Amino acid sequence: MGNKTDYKDGKAFGRKLEEDHIRHLVAPALKAKKEELEEACQQAMSESVSATQKALRALADKLDSSEAMMGQFSKALKTSIETESAKYDEIFPEKS
């Protein structure tokens, strides 16, 4: 911070003190909180995507075993559901 003679008046000292406070205390705390919120949001979104994929796959499996829907329409619908489910993999690709 320098010695007492670096500051001509109290205002300059106060400004420097405030700048140092922001730079060394406030900014790092805000950055840490932002990273924490981003991580929590990423986790929640990942869980939501996984749940949606599971629901779509369960629906496709039920259509497969259902006697009410058979034939070309059933296959087209299952293919469409699988395609839509695969789009969720693009949101959060598997980590290798």
N, C-alpha and C positions, 0 to 999 in steps of 0.2 A: 504494500500500500504506500510505501514511501515514508519520508519523515515529515514532521510538522511544517517544515518550511516549504514543502511542495504546494501547499494550499494557501492562497492569498486571503480567502475569507471562509466563513462557515458554510456558505452555499456550495462552494466547490467541493468541500469536504463531504457535505451531506449528499451531493449527487454521486460522488465516487463511492461512498458507503452504500447507497441504494443500488448502484450498478453492481457492485460486488455481491450484495445480498441476492439480487436477482440471478446473477450469473452462477453463483456457487451454491445457492440453496433452493431457490424457487424453480429455476429452469430444470435442474436435474430431477426434482420431485415431480414436476409436471410431465417430463419425458417418461419417467418410470410409470406413472399412472396411465399415460396414453398407451404405452406398450402393454400394460396389464389389461386394459380394456380391449385392445385389439386382439390379444390372445384369447380372452374370454369370448369375444364375439366370434372369432374363428372356430373355437371349439363348439360353440352353440350351433353355428351354421353347419359344421361338419356332422354333428349329431342329427340335425334336422334332415340333411341330405341322406344320411344313412337310413333313417327311419322311412323316408319317402321311397328310397330304392327297395327296401324290404317289403313295403306295402305293395309296390308295383309288381315285384316278383311273386308275392303271394297271390295277387290277383291273376297273374299269368298262369300260375300253377293251378289255381282253382278252375280257370277256363279250360285248361288241359284235361282235367278230370271230370268236368261237367258233361253230362249227357245232353243237356239242353242246347249247347252250342257245339256243333260239329261241322266239319267240312272246311271249305275254303275261307269262309268268313271268320271262323274261329282261329285259323292259322294266321290270317292277315291281322286280326286284332292282337294276337299274341306277339307277332313280329313287331307291330307298332308299339306295344307296351315295352318290349325288350329294347327297342330303339330309344324310346324316351328315357328308360331307366339308364341306359348307357350314357346319355347326355350328362347325367349327374356325375359320372366319373371325370368328365372334363372340368367340372367345377373344382373338385379336390382330387387331383390325380394321386394315385398310390405313391407313397414314398418308397424309393428303392434303396 
